[in-house]
Amino acid sequence: MDIVLHLDGHCIETAAKRKYEELVNELLKEDNPEKEKQLELLVEFLEKADFRELRKKGFDGSKKMKVVVRKVEEEFIVEEL
């Protein structure tokens, strides 16, 4: 499963937190198993990711980009789209 984040003047951690809020608000309105899975993955990413390292790798919001976050085995992969 993939989660797409938009970095537009803010770092990947802020983008992930905003996506979290968006998913929670959508799930409060209606049940959606797909979005529930995305939320679970996003919570784990927020808890385990090394955001300092990700910012060093260019996911610091200094340029506008879309990134995809996916989990492969026990590791999170972040790539620019």
N, C-alpha and C positions, 0 to 999 in steps of 0.2 A: 504494500500500500504506500502511496506517495502523498505528501502534503506539499502544496505549493505556497511559498511565502513571497511577499512583495517587499523588497528592500528599496525604500524611497526616502532617503534622508534619515533613516534610522537603521540600527544594526539588526542582525539576525535574531538576537534575543528579544528585542522589542517587537519585531515582526511576529515572532512565535507567540508572544503574549497577546498581541492583538488578534491573531488568528484564534487563539484559545477563547478569548472573550466572544468573538464572532460565533464560534461553534456552540458555546454554552447558550448564548442568546437564541440561536436557531433551534437548539434542542429543547429549550424551555417552551417554545411555541408548538413544536410537533416532534414526535418520535421519528428517528431516522437511524436505522442500524448502521448504515455506512458512515454517517457523521459521528456516531458514537465510537466507532472503531478509530476514526481519525483523531477524535479527542483523546482517546486512550494512548494512542501513539504520540500525540503532541505532549501530553502530560509527562510521559516517560522521557521524551526528548528534553523538555524543560528541566527535568530533574537530573538528567545524566550528562547532558552535553557540556563540553568544555568551551564555553562561549568566548573566553579570552583567546583561545587558540583559533576559533572560527573567525573572530574579528581580525586576527593577525593574517589569516589566509585571504582577506579581502571582503569578507562578509560583514563589513563595518558600516554600511550605509553610505559610504562616500560616493558611490555611483548607483544609479537606478538600475535594478535588475530583479529578475524573478529567479528563485532558487527552488529546487525540489529536495525534500528531506525524505529519506527512506531508511528502513532498518533492514540490514542484511545480517542474519544470525543475531548476534548481540551488539553489533556495531551500527552506529548511525552514519549514513553517507549523505553529504550535502554537496549538491552540484548546481552550477549556474545553468539556467535554461537558455 
